[in-house]
Amino acid sequence: MLEKYVKLDYSSYEDFCQNFEIKVPENFNFAYDVVDEWARISPDKLAMVWCDDQGNEAKFTFGQMKYYSDKAANFFKSVGIKKGDPVMLILKRRYEFWFCIIALHKIGAVCIPATHLLKKKDLTYRIDAASIKMVVAYAGEEVVEHIDEAQAECPVLAYKALVGGEREGWINFDKALQEASDVFERPTGSEMTSNDDMMLLYFTSGTTGYPKMVQHNFTYPLGHILTAKFWQCVQEDKLHLTVSETGWAKSVWGKLYGQWLAGAVVFVYDFNKFVPKDLLKMIEKYRISTFCAPPTIYRYLIKEDFSQYDLSSLEYCVVAGEPLNPEVYNQFYKLTGLKLREGYGQTELTVTLATYPWMEPKPGSMGRPSPGYVVDIVDENGRSCEVGEIGEIVIRTDVKKPVGIFDGYYRDPERTQSVWHDGLYHTGDTAWKDEDGYFWFVGRTDDVIKSSGYRIGPFEVESALMEHPAVLECAVTAVPDEVRGQVVKATIVLARGYAPSEELKVELQEHVKRVTAPYKYPRIVEFVDELPKTISGKIRRVEIRDKDKQG
């Protein structure tokens, strides 16, 4: 399958960068050209293994994925969903998510994956902002009630379908799927999708303001060939696990597009509460080959006794979502012999920087630019930064526009223009580059701390704190100071067995001085039970800063 779109063999990172190119066919549609194509040439080929934390299990071949997605497409069409209609899916990790998203691609409708953690006000904003016509949700979740409450204020929402249950005012999805025809022909003429049509819409849970609507077209799945085949190194017919709920963009990064293009088996573990031991048991039981998770997951995993599990099936492990602390890298390497390979991207992009197979990982570094992405670091005046100089990560789209980059923020040209102008897409993330071309994350542009003339990246201080056994999680922020301009503050969640004390605070301050530099130590240390986070699990440093400003 992949050979249609890319060359597969490269001798070095340099060869990869120079010769990697994605062949984008006209009117590419992932549902027909990948899922249905696998079903045609190899209907019994395994596509997905699904299980939950209650002991239930299901397996689906590509033949079955075509069968169920054709049925789902006929169901959507029967209630009036057509090309261009926005449909929101709130299905956690249920396998019906895959039936629905593929079906929506077949129709040419706009799929809007969303998290089950949304409240009424979140839903009202999203439904109005994107003119959402239909919602498909999973029964038994609180969000179902919030959808009903939001619909009362949002007449644009015409249809609601419920998976796994009955509810007044909702279509029974399971019954409708069963009754729908399993024959769905690829549309032609004006109903046919084109590469530039909107396929996906993601509401990004930013650390400030209302979420943005990130718009992706039908070529977006091809951009994830880089993500799956060359960064995650998925293998055909072997199981890949990315830890993500389907409401996040990370899910299509790791549980759909690139993996199925490469012929890998997507493994889905559907759990309500993350229990590190249970995840390790799943890796052992199902012989997971490649694994991707955010740093938080790895931080919890390395606290477990790995000698209790047979993890020999693991061949390749990668990490993304937030920067990886070197201490986590080192501990995981000691426990498994596997070198975690970090990657960087955004909902707006595919994998942009990564530690690819031809590169030796540098713990704490995001790696080097992906082929197709012309990545630079610039200062406030747009000047390219020197080696070691901190600036903002930008993508030079005037030189080359990568396959998979977003089309802009839906219905918000001003916001699009504010981050993407003069041939540069501004990521809002700061970093520096070393003499080997590796990128090192510093923080969001508004997270950098300026103290007594020094620029201090919060991530470096957080990494130092994470090396101390007392620290489970931490967030480093700036507090205004009359003398120094700003001082460093650390907000810390302690590991089991540790209690807050003045002695521990001093010990942690001295530790940071030793590991980094004396001027970087946190002058203020606050111990808390938990850190404020976005609904996607990212630390909301802005909330800590705002609270400190209010005194």
Secondary structure as the mmCIF struct_conf table of DSSP 4:
data_model
#
loop_
_struct_conf.conf_type_id
_struct_conf.id
_struct_conf.beg_label_comp_id
_struct_conf.beg_label_asym_id
_struct_conf.beg_label_seq_id
_struct_conf.end_label_comp_id
_struct_conf.end_label_asym_id
_struct_conf.end_label_seq_id
HELX_RH_3T_P HELX_RH_3T_P1 LEU A 2 LYS A 4
TURN_TY1_P TURN_TY1_P1 TYR A 5 TYR A 5
BEND BEND1 SER A 11 SER A 12
HELX_RH_AL_P HELX_RH_AL_P1 TYR A 13 ASN A 19
TURN_TY1_P TURN_TY1_P2 GLU A 26 ASN A 27
HELX_RH_AL_P HELX_RH_AL_P2 PHE A 30 PHE A 30
HELX_RH_PI_P HELX_RH_PI_P1 ALA A 31 VAL A 35
HELX_RH_AL_P HELX_RH_AL_P3 ASP A 36 ILE A 41
TURN_TY1_P TURN_TY1_P3 PRO A 43 ASP A 44
BEND BEND2 LYS A 45 LYS A 45
STRN STRN1 LEU A 46 ASP A 52
TURN_TY1_P TURN_TY1_P4 ASP A 53 GLN A 54
BEND BEND3 GLY A 55 GLY A 55
STRN STRN2 GLU A 57 THR A 61
HELX_RH_AL_P HELX_RH_AL_P4 PHE A 62 SER A 78
TURN_TY1_P TURN_TY1_P5 VAL A 79 GLY A 80
TURN_TY1_P TURN_TY1_P6 LYS A 83 GLY A 84
STRN STRN3 PRO A 86 ILE A 90
TURN_TY1_P TURN_TY1_P7 LYS A 92 ARG A 93
TURN_TY1_P TURN_TY1_P8 TYR A 95 TYR A 95
HELX_RH_AL_P HELX_RH_AL_P5 GLU A 96 ILE A 107
TURN_TY1_P TURN_TY1_P9 GLY A 108 GLY A 108
HELX_LH_PP_P HELX_LH_PP_P1 ALA A 109 ALA A 109
STRN STRN4 VAL A 110 PRO A 113
TURN_TY1_P TURN_TY1_P10 HIS A 116 LEU A 117
HELX_RH_AL_P HELX_RH_AL_P6 LYS A 120 ALA A 130
TURN_TY1_P TURN_TY1_P11 SER A 131 SER A 131
STRN STRN5 MET A 134 TYR A 138
TURN_TY1_P TURN_TY1_P12 ALA A 139 GLY A 140
BEND BEND4 GLU A 141 GLU A 141
TURN_TY1_P TURN_TY1_P13 GLU A 142 GLU A 142
HELX_RH_AL_P HELX_RH_AL_P7 VAL A 143 GLN A 151
TURN_TY1_P TURN_TY1_P14 ALA A 152 GLU A 153
TURN_TY1_P TURN_TY1_P15 PRO A 155 VAL A 156
STRN STRN6 TYR A 159 VAL A 163
BEND BEND5 GLY A 164 GLY A 165
TURN_TY1_P TURN_TY1_P16 GLU A 168 GLY A 169
BEND BEND6 TRP A 170 TRP A 170
STRN STRN7 ILE A 171 ASN A 172
HELX_RH_AL_P HELX_RH_AL_P8 PHE A 173 GLU A 179
BEND BEND7 ALA A 180 ALA A 180
BEND BEND8 ASP A 182 ASP A 182
HELX_LH_PP_P HELX_LH_PP_P2 GLU A 185 PRO A 187
HELX_RH_3T_P HELX_RH_3T_P2 GLY A 189 GLU A 191
BEND BEND9 MET A 192 MET A 192
TURN_TY1_P TURN_TY1_P17 ASN A 195 ASP A 196
BEND BEND10 ASP A 197 ASP A 197
STRN STRN8 MET A 198 THR A 204
BEND BEND11 THR A 207 TYR A 210
HELX_LH_PP_P HELX_LH_PP_P3 PRO A 211 PRO A 211
STRN STRN9 LYS A 212 ASN A 217
TURN_TY1_P TURN_TY1_P18 PHE A 218 THR A 219
HELX_RH_AL_P HELX_RH_AL_P9 TYR A 220 ILE A 225
HELX_RH_PI_P HELX_RH_PI_P2 LEU A 226 TRP A 231
BEND BEND12 GLN A 232 GLN A 232
TURN_TY1_P TURN_TY1_P19 GLU A 236 ASP A 237
BEND BEND13 LYS A 238 LYS A 238
STRN STRN10 LEU A 239 THR A 242
TURN_TY1_P TURN_TY1_P20 THR A 246 GLY A 247
BEND BEND14 TRP A 248 TRP A 248
HELX_RH_AL_P HELX_RH_AL_P10 ALA A 249 GLY A 254
TURN_TY1_P TURN_TY1_P21 LYS A 255 LEU A 256
HELX_RH_AL_P HELX_RH_AL_P11 TYR A 257 LEU A 261
TURN_TY1_P TURN_TY1_P22 ALA A 262 GLY A 263
HELX_LH_PP_P HELX_LH_PP_P4 ALA A 264 ALA A 264
STRN STRN11 VAL A 265 ASP A 270
BEND BEND15 ASN A 272 LYS A 273
HELX_RH_AL_P HELX_RH_AL_P12 PRO A 276 TYR A 286
TURN_TY1_P TURN_TY1_P23 ARG A 287 ARG A 287
STRN STRN12 THR A 290 ALA A 293
HELX_RH_AL_P HELX_RH_AL_P13 PRO A 295 LEU A 301
TURN_TY1_P TURN_TY1_P24 ILE A 302 LYS A 303
BEND BEND16 GLU A 304 GLU A 304
HELX_RH_3T_P HELX_RH_3T_P3 PHE A 306 GLN A 308
BEND BEND17 TYR A 309 TYR A 309
TURN_TY1_P TURN_TY1_P25 SER A 312 SER A 313
STRN STRN13 TYR A 316 VAL A 319
BEND BEND18 GLY A 321 GLU A 322
HELX_LH_PP_P HELX_LH_PP_P5 PRO A 323 ASN A 325
HELX_RH_AL_P HELX_RH_AL_P14 PRO A 326 THR A 336
BEND BEND19 GLY A 337 GLY A 337
STRN STRN14 ARG A 341 TYR A 344
TURN_TY1_P TURN_TY1_P26 THR A 347 GLU A 348
BEND BEND20 LEU A 349 THR A 350
STRN STRN15 LEU A 353 ALA A 354
TURN_TY1_P TURN_TY1_P27 PRO A 357 TRP A 358
BEND BEND21 MET A 359 MET A 359
TURN_TY1_P TURN_TY1_P28 PRO A 363 GLY A 364
STRN STRN16 SER A 365 PRO A 369
HELX_LH_PP_P HELX_LH_PP_P6 SER A 370 SER A 370
TURN_TY1_P TURN_TY1_P29 PRO A 371 GLY A 372
STRN STRN17 VAL A 375 VAL A 378
TURN_TY1_P TURN_TY1_P30 GLU A 380 ASN A 381
BEND BEND22 GLY A 382 GLY A 382
HELX_LH_PP_P HELX_LH_PP_P7 ARG A 383 ARG A 383
STRN STRN18 SER A 384 SER A 384
HELX_LH_PP_P HELX_LH_PP_P8 CYS A 385 GLU A 386
TURN_TY1_P TURN_TY1_P31 VAL A 387 GLY A 388
STRN STRN19 GLY A 391 ARG A 396
TURN_TY1_P TURN_TY1_P32 THR A 397 VAL A 399
TURN_TY1_P TURN_TY1_P33 VAL A 403 GLY A 404
STRN STRN20 GLY A 408 TYR A 409
TURN_TY1_P TURN_TY1_P34 TYR A 410 ARG A 411
HELX_RH_AL_P HELX_RH_AL_P15 PRO A 413 VAL A 419
STRN STRN21 TRP A 420 HIS A 421
TURN_TY1_P TURN_TY1_P35 ASP A 422 GLY A 423
STRN STRN22 LEU A 424 LYS A 433
TURN_TY1_P TURN_TY1_P36 GLU A 435 ASP A 436
BEND BEND23 GLY A 437 GLY A 437
STRN STRN23 PHE A 439 ARG A 444
TURN_TY1_P TURN_TY1_P37 THR A 445 ASP A 447
STRN STRN24 ILE A 449 SER A 451
TURN_TY1_P TURN_TY1_P38 SER A 452 GLY A 453
STRN STRN25 TYR A 454 ILE A 456
HELX_RH_AL_P HELX_RH_AL_P16 PRO A 458 MET A 466
TURN_TY1_P TURN_TY1_P39 GLU A 467 GLU A 467
BEND BEND24 HIS A 468 HIS A 468
TURN_TY1_P TURN_TY1_P40 PRO A 469 ALA A 470
STRN STRN26 VAL A 471 ASP A 481
TURN_TY1_P TURN_TY1_P41 GLU A 482 ARG A 484
STRN STRN27 GLY A 485 LEU A 494
HELX_LH_PP_P HELX_LH_PP_P9 ALA A 495 ALA A 495
TURN_TY1_P TURN_TY1_P42 ARG A 496 GLY A 497
HELX_RH_AL_P HELX_RH_AL_P17 GLU A 502 VAL A 515
BEND BEND25 THR A 516 THR A 516
HELX_RH_3T_P HELX_RH_3T_P4 PRO A 518 LYS A 520
BEND BEND26 TYR A 521 TYR A 521
BEND BEND27 ARG A 523 ARG A 523
STRN STRN28 ILE A 524 PHE A 527
BEND BEND28 ASP A 529 ASP A 529
STRN STRN29 LYS A 533 LYS A 533
TURN_TY1_P TURN_TY1_P43 ILE A 535 SER A 536
BEND BEND29 GLY A 537 GLY A 537
STRN STRN30 ILE A 539 ILE A 539
HELX_RH_AL_P HELX_RH_AL_P18 ARG A 541 GLN A 550
#
